[in-house]
Amino acid sequence: MLGLDTQMDDGGDESMEVGEGDRGNHKLLVIVVHAIMIDSGFVRFDSVSRRRVEGFYFPDEWPSLQFIISLPYTLLEIIKQGLITINGIETVKLKFQSLGKFVNVYGSLAKNDFGLYGVCLGEEHLVFFLNLIWANCDSIGEMNGKESFSNSHAAREVFEFLKIVKDKPTLPLLIDLCERAGLAPPPCFMRLPTDLKLKILESLRGVDVANVGSVCSEFCYLSSNDDL
């Protein structure tokens, strides 16, 4: 399952906590999408220092409710192998555009707008996701059937959220960046839409599904889907 273990720093002295109020929800959307990018193999990159950016930090002054934030990412293999083209280190640029209660997330290769991929995320996408996080932060005793159902429903909503972000900007950007940098593309199965991956897993025996789940965090989450 996705691990939200990236370093985060508000960078300012604001009294508003992450997740509090409309602006806090926008922060959370940015954090979660960033975590999905990291989980998919991307790393943050500073084009000025030409170095990998460790952790995740918000601007010192967080923008207003209507804002556009641009974050560059590359792949660790590109940095390690020194795969520098005429464009320098190849990167993708992910932009977050806040529009009221919605945030447009779209990205492309940084050097041009070829292959622009995006998705519109509303704050309702975070409701069950946040409930699950807050529940995990509290001291949880024995769960009765109703609580189990609630957590199962929340997990399903989390899965749908991850599927949207993975299938829209994240995976297409990964494929384009690998191609531009001359790297081998992601494994064929990884390149399939999530719904098709689930169809394939449905045809496997339970023991084989369990084996697939041990490959990586995404397969672990896919294999735990209640529909299998």
One Martini backbone bead per residue (centre of mass of N, CA, C, O) as a GRO file, in nm:
protein
  228
    1MET     BB    1   0.102   0.032   0.013
    2LEU     BB    2   0.092   0.347   0.043
    3GLY     BB    3   0.358   0.565   0.155
    4LEU     BB    4   0.347   0.844   0.393
    5ASP     BB    5   0.698   0.911   0.446
    6THR     BB    6   0.742   1.193   0.379
    7GLN     BB    7   0.876   1.483   0.412
    8MET     BB    8   0.733   1.763   0.601
    9ASP     BB    9   0.698   2.130   0.548
   10ASP     BB   10   0.553   2.436   0.587
   11GLY     BB   11   0.776   2.686   0.626
   12GLY     BB   12   0.598   2.829   0.848
   13ASP     BB   13   0.381   3.024   1.094
   14GLU     BB   14   0.123   2.893   1.061
   15SER     BB   15  -0.177   2.796   1.226
   16MET     BB   16  -0.251   2.616   1.004
   17GLU     BB   17  -0.323   2.305   0.945
   18VAL     BB   18  -0.305   2.025   0.791
   19GLY     BB   19  -0.652   1.998   0.690
   20GLU     BB   20  -0.737   2.295   0.754
   21GLY     BB   21  -0.945   2.383   0.562
   22ASP     BB   22  -0.923   2.460   0.237
   23ARG     BB   23  -0.612   2.492   0.223
   24GLY     BB   24  -0.550   2.224   0.366
   25ASN     BB   25  -0.674   2.042   0.147
   26HIS     BB   26  -0.478   2.127  -0.073
   27LYS     BB   27  -0.228   2.024   0.066
   28LEU     BB   28  -0.313   1.727   0.078
   29LEU     BB   29  -0.330   1.681  -0.224
   30VAL     BB   30  -0.033   1.738  -0.280
   31ILE     BB   31   0.086   1.523  -0.092
   32VAL     BB   32  -0.050   1.270  -0.215
   33VAL     BB   33   0.053   1.301  -0.504
   34HIS     BB   34   0.349   1.301  -0.428
   35ALA     BB   35   0.350   1.015  -0.301
   36ILE     BB   36   0.271   0.871  -0.565
   37MET     BB   37   0.518   0.953  -0.725
   38ILE     BB   38   0.727   0.822  -0.538
   39ASP     BB   39   0.598   0.531  -0.549
   40SER     BB   40   0.658   0.530  -0.881
   41GLY     BB   41   0.986   0.654  -0.890
   42PHE     BB   42   1.007   0.936  -0.821
   43VAL     BB   43   1.194   1.251  -0.801
   44ARG     BB   44   1.295   1.527  -0.684
   45PHE     BB   45   1.401   1.834  -0.871
   46ASP     BB   46   1.672   2.071  -0.908
   47SER     BB   47   1.755   2.270  -1.178
   48VAL     BB   48   1.970   2.454  -1.044
   49SER     BB   49   2.146   2.238  -0.869
   50ARG     BB   50   2.112   1.946  -0.988
   51ARG     BB   51   1.930   1.806  -0.757
   52ARG     BB   52   1.806   1.621  -0.529
   53VAL     BB   53   1.504   1.625  -0.342
   54GLU     BB   54   1.454   1.604  -0.012
   55GLY     BB   55   1.157   1.566   0.040
   56PHE     BB   56   0.889   1.796   0.159
   57TYR     BB   57   0.815   2.145   0.077
   58PHE     BB   58   0.675   2.425   0.150
   59PRO     BB   59   0.620   2.725   0.109
   60ASP     BB   60   0.662   2.995   0.304
   61GLU     BB   61   0.425   3.109   0.116
   62TRP     BB   62   0.116   3.036   0.087
   63PRO     BB   63  -0.106   3.042  -0.127
   64SER     BB   64  -0.385   3.101  -0.236
   65LEU     BB   65  -0.668   2.939  -0.326
   66GLN     BB   66  -0.565   3.056  -0.603
   67PHE     BB   67  -0.333   2.839  -0.767
   68ILE     BB   68   0.014   2.768  -0.886
   69ILE     BB   69   0.206   2.467  -0.885
   70SER     BB   70   0.550   2.367  -0.956
   71LEU     BB   71   0.686   2.026  -1.001
   72PRO     BB   72   0.983   1.859  -1.028
   73TYR     BB   73   1.073   1.547  -1.194
   74THR     BB   74   1.251   1.237  -1.167
   75LEU     BB   75   1.492   0.981  -1.196
   76LEU     BB   76   1.729   0.802  -1.038
   77GLU     BB   77   1.859   0.676  -1.294
   78ILE     BB   78   1.929   0.944  -1.431
   79ILE     BB   79   2.125   1.045  -1.214
   80LYS     BB   80   2.319   0.798  -1.180
   81GLN     BB   81   2.377   0.777  -1.510
   82GLY     BB   82   2.394   1.058  -1.647
   83LEU     BB   83   2.132   1.134  -1.835
   84ILE     BB   84   2.238   1.368  -2.058
   85THR     BB   85   2.106   1.591  -2.263
   86ILE     BB   86   2.042   1.873  -2.444
   87ASN     BB   87   1.833   1.934  -2.191
   88GLY     BB   88   1.956   1.770  -1.983
   89ILE     BB   89   1.780   1.684  -1.730
   90GLU     BB   90   1.523   1.485  -1.730
   91THR     BB   91   1.183   1.601  -1.690
   92VAL     BB   92   0.895   1.660  -1.501
   93LYS     BB   93   0.591   1.861  -1.482
   94LEU     BB   94   0.396   1.942  -1.199
   95LYS     BB   95   0.066   2.076  -1.172
   96PHE     BB   96  -0.118   2.300  -0.949
   97GLN     BB   97  -0.467   2.395  -0.974
   98SER     BB   98  -0.666   2.615  -0.804
   99LEU     BB   99  -1.043   2.575  -0.789
  100GLY     BB  100  -1.157   2.607  -0.516
  101LYS     BB  101  -1.260   2.270  -0.457
  102PHE     BB  102  -1.039   2.237  -0.681
  103VAL     BB  103  -0.773   2.031  -0.842
  104ASN     BB  104  -0.549   2.062  -1.091
  105VAL     BB  105  -0.364   1.786  -1.238
  106TYR     BB  106  -0.068   1.842  -1.438
  107GLY     BB  107   0.154   1.698  -1.700
  108SER     BB  108   0.496   1.703  -1.838
  109LEU     BB  109   0.741   1.751  -2.010
  110ALA     BB  110   0.952   2.014  -1.943
  111LYS     BB  111   1.040   2.098  -2.253
  112ASN     BB  112   0.736   2.027  -2.311
  113ASP     BB  113   0.376   1.963  -2.405
  114PHE     BB  114   0.406   1.674  -2.450
  115GLY     BB  115   0.188   1.499  -2.308
  116LEU     BB  116  -0.086   1.595  -2.152
  117TYR     BB  117  -0.167   1.522  -1.811
  118GLY     BB  118  -0.487   1.486  -1.627
  119VAL     BB  119  -0.669   1.590  -1.321
  120CYS     BB  120  -0.968   1.629  -1.130
  121LEU     BB  121  -0.977   1.731  -0.789
  122GLY     BB  122  -1.173   1.683  -0.512
  123GLU     BB  123  -1.242   1.698  -0.180
  124GLU     BB  124  -1.410   1.430  -0.182
  125HIS     BB  125  -1.158   1.243  -0.233
  126LEU     BB  126  -1.061   1.280   0.088
  127VAL     BB  127  -1.261   1.186   0.302
  128PHE     BB  128  -1.190   0.877   0.340
  129PHE     BB  129  -0.889   0.912   0.357
  130LEU     BB  130  -0.886   1.087   0.617
  131ASN     BB  131  -1.042   0.897   0.801
  132LEU     BB  132  -0.824   0.678   0.794
  133ILE     BB  133  -0.594   0.843   0.911
  134TRP     BB  134  -0.727   0.930   1.178
  135ALA     BB  135  -0.778   0.642   1.278
  136ASN     BB  136  -0.469   0.561   1.281
  137CYS     BB  137  -0.391   0.789   1.497
  138ASP     BB  138  -0.552   0.643   1.686
  139SER     BB  139  -0.672   0.454   1.938
  140ILE     BB  140  -0.732   0.113   1.861
  141GLY     BB  141  -0.950  -0.112   1.919
  142GLU     BB  142  -1.186  -0.308   1.903
  143MET     BB  143  -1.371  -0.421   1.625
  144ASN     BB  144  -1.660  -0.400   1.483
  145GLY     BB  145  -1.858  -0.454   1.216
  146LYS     BB  146  -1.910  -0.157   1.147
  147GLU     BB  147  -1.612  -0.063   1.143
  148SER     BB  148  -1.519  -0.259   0.927
  149PHE     BB  149  -1.698  -0.149   0.704
  150SER     BB  150  -1.594   0.140   0.707
  151ASN     BB  151  -1.297   0.072   0.638
  152SER     BB  152  -1.361  -0.072   0.373
  153HIS     BB  153  -1.487   0.172   0.234
  154ALA     BB  154  -1.241   0.357   0.263
  155ALA     BB  155  -1.043   0.177   0.104
  156ARG     BB  156  -1.197   0.199  -0.163
  157GLU     BB  157  -1.165   0.506  -0.193
  158VAL     BB  158  -0.859   0.505  -0.197
  159PHE     BB  159  -0.827   0.330  -0.446
  160GLU     BB  160  -0.970   0.525  -0.643
  161PHE     BB  161  -0.774   0.757  -0.603
  162LEU     BB  162  -0.514   0.611  -0.690
  163LYS     BB  163  -0.613   0.533  -0.973
  164ILE     BB  164  -0.647   0.814  -1.090
  165VAL     BB  165  -0.350   0.914  -1.050
  166LYS     BB  166  -0.202   0.680  -1.188
  167ASP     BB  167  -0.358   0.677  -1.477
  168LYS     BB  168  -0.302   0.968  -1.552
  169PRO     BB  169  -0.027   1.124  -1.478
  170THR     BB  170   0.189   0.915  -1.376
  171LEU     BB  171   0.232   0.684  -1.589
  172PRO     BB  172   0.262   0.852  -1.850
  173LEU     BB  173   0.511   1.009  -1.743
  174LEU     BB  174   0.694   0.764  -1.704
  175ILE     BB  175   0.698   0.672  -1.999
  176ASP     BB  176   0.803   0.938  -2.129
  177LEU     BB  177   1.067   0.962  -1.964
  178CYS     BB  178   1.197   0.698  -2.047
  179GLU     BB  179   1.201   0.757  -2.350
  180ARG     BB  180   1.366   1.027  -2.343
  181ALA     BB  181   1.617   0.887  -2.170
  182GLY     BB  182   1.654   0.574  -2.267
  183LEU     BB  183   1.478   0.391  -2.106
  184ALA     BB  184   1.323   0.146  -1.989
  185PRO     BB  185   1.025   0.061  -1.966
  186PRO     BB  186   0.785  -0.022  -1.801
  187PRO     BB  187   0.632  -0.276  -1.726
  188CYS     BB  188   0.366  -0.386  -1.894
  189PHE     BB  189   0.173  -0.423  -1.650
  190MET     BB  190   0.217  -0.132  -1.535
  191ARG     BB  191   0.084   0.012  -1.803
  192LEU     BB  192  -0.180  -0.065  -1.715
  193PRO     BB  193  -0.475  -0.027  -1.629
  194THR     BB  194  -0.627  -0.097  -1.338
  195ASP     BB  195  -0.876  -0.253  -1.443
  196LEU     BB  196  -0.703  -0.460  -1.607
  197LYS     BB  197  -0.542  -0.573  -1.375
  198LEU     BB  198  -0.788  -0.689  -1.224
  199LYS     BB  199  -0.880  -0.883  -1.445
  200ILE     BB  200  -0.624  -1.057  -1.432
  201LEU     BB  201  -0.634  -1.131  -1.126
  202GLU     BB  202  -0.914  -1.280  -1.139
  203SER     BB  203  -0.776  -1.537  -1.300
  204LEU     BB  204  -0.638  -1.609  -1.042
  205ARG     BB  205  -0.518  -1.761  -0.794
  206GLY     BB  206  -0.481  -1.697  -0.469
  207VAL     BB  207  -0.173  -1.766  -0.452
  208ASP     BB  208  -0.095  -1.581  -0.696
  209VAL     BB  209  -0.196  -1.317  -0.583
  210ALA     BB  210  -0.007  -1.320  -0.337
  211ASN     BB  211   0.256  -1.314  -0.503
  212VAL     BB  212   0.203  -1.048  -0.648
  213GLY     BB  213   0.182  -0.875  -0.377
  214SER     BB  214   0.514  -0.902  -0.328
  215VAL     BB  215   0.646  -0.707  -0.540
  216CYS     BB  216   0.468  -0.442  -0.463
  217SER     BB  217   0.270  -0.195  -0.345
  218GLU     BB  218   0.059  -0.200  -0.571
  219PHE     BB  219   0.008  -0.510  -0.574
  220CYS     BB  220  -0.074  -0.528  -0.281
  221TYR     BB  221  -0.330  -0.353  -0.316
  222LEU     BB  222  -0.465  -0.509  -0.545
  223SER     BB  223  -0.475  -0.795  -0.393
  224SER     BB  224  -0.671  -0.658  -0.157
  225ASN     BB  225  -0.912  -0.656  -0.316
  226ASP     BB  226  -1.249  -0.743  -0.269
  227ASP     BB  227  -1.309  -0.841  -0.581
  228LEU     BB  228  -1.108  -1.105  -0.578
   0.00000   0.00000   0.00000
